Amino acid sequence: MQQLMFQDDQQFWFETLRNLGLAVCGGSDVGEVVATASQVTSGDYDGRHDAWLSTAERLEAEARASHPVSARDGLLRASTYYRAAEFFLHGNPHDPRIDHAYRRGVACFRDAIAHLPGITPVEIPYEDAVLHGYFYRAAGEAPKPTLVMHNGFDGAAEELHFLGAVGGQERGYHVLTFDGPGQPTAIHRNGLTFRPDWENVVGPVLDFLTQHPGVDPARIALLGVSLGGYLAPRAAAYEPRLAAVIALDGVFDAASALTAHLPLPHDEVVRRAAAQEAFDPGAEEGRAAVVKAALVA
């Protein structure tokens, strides 16, 4: 679609559009998103953080002083805006602004869902740690079909609330969302990094899920968002307990999004990565080329 804002910055526009899209399920407000984005200059990552953090903090303060219904709605939106504030800061993973905004966003989300029926934070045993997520219990006592959801490279379990979790619950499905290794809670709380063999992540999740007496073990589907569109089908190829898999959207070659910016052929980058050979100089040259292209644009 036409870029209505940030005509010279596809990244900033994409993330603005992402936040606008959450409005349909209460994850944002169109006016708040537009007003905040209007304060941001293309390419100004610090200014972008400051604008979204300011909106999140103001909205959280107003919500916590409001009627419980208004508090619930405001805290859900504040959780989105905190997530937006730290989104582009991860070039320096030690930046304290990342952890501050992340923790405030999760706190807002958890305080909001305390006012919603049937949503419970869960801890899923995983190797020597746990994976964090949320179980959405559908109404009724009979065993229900269940949708398991995870995000991709930069998405959080909290965002999945607005991408189908609460919608599935309202339509009679149990829903289990979680952050796997490499995803926000796993990184922040346990330092768990990504792994390609996602079936070894989904397996423990299903072990946990099928212990729930309200879950119909013959009707479990897995949905992966963004990079999850690669991870979920990979897991489903090895996991017979899944009755269905949804790739939203399908990612057939995630590596090409990275290798396209490197001054090496795609196959050579993949070969070096598989052999654990260094290609840092090439990566640095690619980063410089991307920055230069953005400045020229």
Buried (B, 14 or more C-beta within 10 A) or exposed (E): EEBEBBEEBEBBBEBBBBBBBBBEBBBBBEEBBBEBBEBBEBBBBEEBBBBBBBBBBBBBEBBEEBEEEEBBBBBBBBBBBBBBBBBBBEEEEEBEBBEBBBEBBBBBBBBBBBBEEBBEBBEBEBEEBBBBBBBBBBEEEEBBBBBBBBBBBBBBBBBBBBBBBBBBBEEEBBBBBBBBBBBBBBBBBBEBEBEEEBBBBBBBBBEBBBEBEBBBBEBBBBBBBBBBBBBBBBBBEEBEBBBEBBBBEEBEEBEEEEBEBBEBEBEBBBEBEEEEEEBEEBBEBBEEEEEEEBEEE
